């Protein structure tokens, strides 16, 4: 039973209370980076902005051409898949922990001090 304590600045807020309550009706803390629908596209976008991942992806694409093929196609994809899978699991666990923490903060009782 922990309480959040909020100290409002009571000057302008009470004058525009109706207007502010319309814009901030779902006032909650949200620190998560992903949603269920944006996890994979946003994760891949962030990962391929890293030079190392882009290099391994270039090797995978290059290895699909028979003239330049050095290793088997599957062996070339293995390092990239392992790195992406490990990063994906780490990011998913981290984002889920943020989601749980946000949920506990948003559901906690709040005590507001007023003059």
C-alpha positions, 0 to 999 in steps of 0.5 A, spaced: 500 500 500 504 505 497 502 512 495 504 516 490 504 523 492 503 529 487 504 536 489 500 540 484 502 547 482 495 550 483 495 557 479 493 556 472 491 549 472 484 550 476 482 555 471 483 551 465 481 544 468 475 542 463 480 543 457 486 540 460 481 534 463 479 533 455 486 532 453 489 528 458 483 524 460 487 517 460 493 521 464 498 515 465 505 513 465 507 509 459 515 508 458 514 502 454 517 502 447 513 497 443 506 495 442 504 488 440 503 490 433 509 495 432 514 490 436 517 486 430 517 492 425 520 497 430 525 492 432 528 490 425 528 497 423 532 499 430 537 493 429 539 494 421 541 501 423 547 498 427 553 497 422 554 490 424 547 487 423 547 491 416 554 488 415 552 481 416 545 482 412 549 484 406 553 478 407 547 474 407 544 477 401 551 476 397 551 469 399 544 468 395 548 469 388 551 463 386 557 466 383 559 469 389 557 464 394 562 462 399 559 458 404 552 455 404 546 460 405 544 457 411 551 458 415 551 465 413 544 467 416 546 463 422 550 469 426 545 474 424 539 470 426 542 468 433 544 476 434 537 478 432 534 473 436 538 474 442 537 482 442 529 480 440 528 476 447 532 481 451 528 487 448 521 483 449 523 482 456 525 489 458 519 492 455 515 487 459 518 489 465 517 496 463 510 495 462 509 491 469 512 497 472 508 502 469 501 498 470 503 498 478 504 505 478 498 507 474 494 503 479 497 505 485 493 510 490 495 517 489 494 523 495 494 530 492 496 535 497 492 542 496 493 549 499 
